[in-house]
Structures are given as C-alpha cells and as structure tokens.
C-alpha cells in the first residue's frame, strides 16, 4: 500500500516592506511521502517571498512538468514559475519558454553548490531566470517551525527575510546567483 501525502495548513502573514505587500494567506499543502520537511518549508518560504493573491501551489513532486508554485494571469498564461530544490536544467529551460519569469530557489548546502557550478553555464543564457541559493543552515532551521497546523509570519525588509511562528524566528539569507 502506498503512503499517502500528509496535509499541512499554514496561516501565513506576509509583511513585505520592499513591495509594500501586507496580506494573510491560508495555505493548504500536501507533502508527498518522499518530500522532506525542509523542502515543505522552502516551498512556504518561496510563497512568502513572491506572495500574491493568485500565486498557487502546483502538484509538487508528483508532477515533474509542473511548477512548485505558479502565478497565472487571467487567461491562464504563466507570469511566474517557481521551483525549489535542484531541478533538471532541461526542465528549467522548458519553464523559461512557458513563463514570463522563472525563479529557482536552490537549497541543500554542498549539493546545491555543486549543482550550481555544473549548470550555471547553461542557465546564464536564460534571460528570464532568477536563481537564488538558500544556505543550508537557514533551511534546516526552518524545519523547527513545521507543525500540522502552523501560524507563520514572514517579514521582508532591506534584503533580510525572517520567518517566525511567534516562539521561534529564523533569518534566511538569499544568495542571488543569477538576477
């Protein structure tokens, strides 16, 4: 019998001083049996960093050809495609052809550094791609915030990002690899 996805709910308050965006979002996320809590929290972080009332989660690990998060216009065309982790370079190229903008949030410490070195030459050619590396210390610390039902607050100001549940606050540094 196959394992079922675990369902997580997050009430996420976003205070993004850089974009003057202040909203609360009720998120429901399915965590695939093979997905880690670290990846789940990076998906929530990516949502917070790009929060919009029309930003939606994709089917995740069960659908390789879909974004982890996507922002569509009213016609259904992709304005923003977001992936987390270390996606195949071929899939990133395909996403860049299907969306106005693509963002990839890499994490995983040394594995992410190796992936970036191996793929940077090909990825630099994609003009609508933003590549951000998240330090392992930060993404691993986000795991301490995981609960089946979470109340999270994300503050974004002066290039700094904090994700908090009221008791614990994690600062996440974003290292831009490609603008």
C-alpha positions in Angstrom: 0.0 0.0 0.0 1.4 3.4 -1.0 1.9 6.1 1.6 -0.4 9.0 1.5 0.5 12.6 1.3 0.5 14.5 4.6 -1.6 17.6 4.7 -0.3 20.8 6.4 -2.1 24.0 7.0 -0.4 27.4 7.4 -1.9 30.8 8.2 0.9 32.9 6.7 1.1 36.6 7.4 3.4 38.4 4.9 4.8 41.8 5.7 7.0 42.6 2.6 8.2 46.2 3.1 10.1 46.1 -0.2 7.0 45.5 -2.2 4.5 47.2 0.2 2.6 43.9 0.4 0.8 43.1 3.6 -1.6 40.1 3.5 -2.5 36.9 5.2 -2.8 33.7 3.3 -4.5 30.5 4.3 -2.3 27.8 2.7 -3.0 24.1 2.4 -0.1 22.0 1.4 0.2 18.3 0.6 3.6 16.9 1.5 4.4 14.0 -0.8 5.7 10.9 1.1 9.2 11.4 -0.4 9.2 15.2 0.4 11.2 16.3 3.4 10.0 18.9 6.0 12.9 21.1 4.8 11.5 21.1 1.2 8.0 21.8 2.5 9.3 24.9 4.4 11.3 26.1 1.4 8.0 26.0 -0.6 6.3 28.1 2.1 9.3 30.5 2.1 9.1 30.8 -1.7 5.4 31.5 -1.5 6.1 34.3 1.1 8.9 35.8 -1.0 6.6 36.1 -4.0 3.2 36.3 -2.3 0.3 37.3 -4.4 -3.4 36.5 -4.1 -3.2 34.5 -7.4 0.0 32.6 -6.6 -0.8 28.8 -6.3 1.0 25.6 -5.4 1.5 23.0 -8.1 1.1 19.3 -7.6 4.7 19.2 -6.4 6.9 16.1 -6.6 4.1 14.0 -8.2 4.1 16.2 -11.3 7.7 16.7 -12.7 6.5 19.0 -15.5 4.7 21.5 -13.2 6.0 24.4 -11.1 6.1 24.1 -7.4 4.4 27.5 -7.4 2.8 29.3 -10.3 1.3 32.8 -10.9 -1.0 32.8 -13.9 -2.7 35.8 -15.5 -6.5 35.9 -16.1 -6.0 34.0 -19.4 -4.1 31.2 -17.7 -0.7 32.1 -19.1 2.1 31.8 -16.6 3.6 35.0 -15.4 5.8 33.5 -12.7 7.0 29.9 -12.5 8.8 28.9 -9.2 10.7 25.7 -8.5 12.5 24.7 -5.3 15.5 22.3 -5.0 17.8 21.3 -7.7 15.6 20.8 -10.8 16.9 19.4 -14.1 18.4 22.1 -16.3 16.2 20.8 -19.2 13.1 21.4 -17.1 14.2 25.0 -16.2 14.8 25.8 -19.9 11.3 24.4 -20.7 9.8 26.6 -17.8 11.6 29.7 -19.2 9.8 29.1 -22.5 6.4 28.7 -20.8 6.5 31.6 -18.4 7.4 35.3 -18.4 9.7 34.9 -15.4 11.2 31.8 -13.6 12.7 31.6 -10.2 14.5 28.7 -8.7 15.2 28.5 -5.0 18.2 26.1 -4.5 19.0 24.6 -1.2 21.0 21.7 0.1 24.4 23.2 1.1 27.2 21.5 -0.8 24.9 19.6 -3.2 23.4 22.9 -4.2 26.8 24.5 -4.7 27.8 21.6 -6.9 24.5 21.7 -8.9 25.0 25.5 -9.5 28.6 25.0 -10.7 27.5 22.2 -13.1 24.5 24.1 -14.5 25.5 27.8 -14.3 26.9 28.0 -17.9 23.7 26.8 -19.5 21.4 28.7 -17.0 23.2 32.1 -17.6 21.8 32.1 -21.2 18.2 32.2 -19.9 17.3 35.9 -19.6 14.1 35.4 -17.6 15.6 33.2 -14.9 16.4 34.2 -11.3 18.5 31.7 -9.4 18.7 32.0 -5.6 20.7 29.8 -3.3 19.5 29.4 0.3 22.1 28.4 2.9 21.7 25.0 4.5 21.8 26.4 8.0 18.8 28.6 7.3 16.7 25.9 5.5 17.5 23.3 8.1 16.4 25.7 10.9 13.1 26.2 9.1 12.3 22.6 9.9 11.8 23.6 13.6 8.7 25.6 12.5 6.9 22.6 11.0 3.6 21.7 12.6 0.5 20.1 11.0 -1.2 23.5 11.6 1.1 26.5 11.6 0.7 30.2 12.2 3.7 31.8 10.5 4.7 35.4 10.0 7.2 36.4 7.3 8.9 39.8 7.4 10.9 41.0 4.4 12.9 44.2 4.7 16.1 45.6 3.4 17.0 42.3 1.7 16.5 40.4 5.0 13.9 37.7 5.5 12.6 36.3 8.8 10.1 33.5 9.2 8.6 33.1 12.6 5.9 31.2 14.5 5.8 33.6 17.5 8.2 31.4 19.6 11.0 30.8 17.1 12.3 33.2 14.4 14.6 32.1 11.6 16.5 34.5 9.5 17.0 33.3 5.9 19.8 34.8 3.7 19.1 34.8 0.0 22.2 34.5 -2.1 21.4 35.7 -5.7 23.3 33.6 -8.2 21.5 34.9 -11.3 19.5 38.1 -11.2 
